[in-house]
Amino acid sequence: MAVVTMRELLESGVHFGHQTRRWNPKMKRFIFTERNGIYIIDLLQSLSYIDRAYEFVKETVAHGGTVMFVGTKKQAQEAIAEQATRVGMPYVNQRWLGGMLTNFSTVYKRLQRLKELEQIDFEDVAASGLTKKELLVLSREKAKLEKTLGGIREMQKVPSAVWIVDTKKEHIAVGEARKLNIPVVAILDTNCDPDEVDYKIPGNDDAIRSVTLLTRVIADAVAEGLISRSGVAAEAKGEKAAGEPLAEWERDLLEGGEKKAEEKAEEAPAAEAPAAEAEKPAEAPAAEAEKPAEAPAAEAPAADAEQA
């Protein structure tokens, strides 16, 4: 079954590229035609590349990896935060701070600082032991850290891969990922450089519907990878993996799979029952046929005794 259909891509406007005067010649092989001064992207190629990216993300997460979602342009901010939160992955949708990947040790210290500030009750001045002015300064610091680092609050190490919307705008993130050999999965519009991306998806990175659709597809791949990972852990232990509790959507998917397995198991004995009943009548005549054969054998000694 296809990850996404051609109709969905068309309805979301994934095929619309940039104006013909704003393009990267390296994207020529992904362009289908030109209409009214705008390049039209070849969606058949997009479908193929979406499948590749989907499989890569799924396998990466299934083997214990994480995927960072990056998209700071207005059209992408909401979709990035929503989909990354849905699957429990880190995301950056406000501003990319230089060194988020290449200098993660320093960024991690700021994350610890954010967690310290979250422990302070800014409403209770007396209990905090601080003046109102000090609390105000700390609350502003907390708000600033939450805005820039809130999406990666729980990140303990650099991600295994990054999903990027608009590689031109997020060129710093792309550069850091390439420097650390972190695979880049991204939407490639007609003005992007395909050489910078490991798993490319030719498409429109400016339309909200297009960005939302493709980000949802990547999030679905992450979700499938998480379910696969939890399934492998359960098989290895012989019971449910004793790690972080599964999210509600994960439990629903797992329960649905278990119900289907139970239904199949119930159907199997039902199919075997008629076969077992059919065997019983066949055995009965065989048993009856043995009884007459035993009777003469029992009468023979009695006849010998009378003759004696």
Order of alpha helices (4+ residues) and beta strands (2+ residues): alpha-beta-beta-beta-alpha-beta-alpha-beta-alpha-alpha-alpha-beta-alpha-beta-beta-alpha-alpha
